[in-house]
């Protein structure tokens, strides 16, 4: 799922945006895990 989003983002986004999106996704996952516990 995430890989597909990143591949689609590569079509119109530079690498810097992809890196920022990856960091953003990791933060969201981290917050979800914290709130779930």
C-alpha positions in Angstrom: 0.0 0.0 0.0 2.7 2.5 1.1 5.0 1.4 -1.7 2.3 2.1 -4.3 1.7 5.6 -2.9 5.5 6.3 -3.0 5.7 5.0 -6.6 2.8 7.3 -7.6 4.4 10.2 -5.8 7.7 9.6 -7.7 5.8 10.4 -11.0 5.3 14.1 -10.0 7.3 14.6 -6.8 11.1 15.1 -6.3 13.0 12.8 -3.9 12.9 15.4 -1.2 9.1 15.3 -1.1 9.2 11.5 -1.0 11.6 11.6 1.9 9.4 14.0 3.8 6.3 11.8 3.0 8.2 8.8 4.4 9.1 10.6 7.6 5.5 11.9 7.9 4.2 8.3 7.5 6.6 7.0 10.1 5.4 9.6 12.6 1.8 8.8 12.0 2.4 5.1 12.5 4.3 5.9 15.7 1.4 8.0 17.0 -1.1 5.3 16.2 0.9 2.7 18.0 1.3 4.9 21.1 -2.5 5.8 21.2 -3.3 2.1 20.7 -1.4 1.0 23.8 
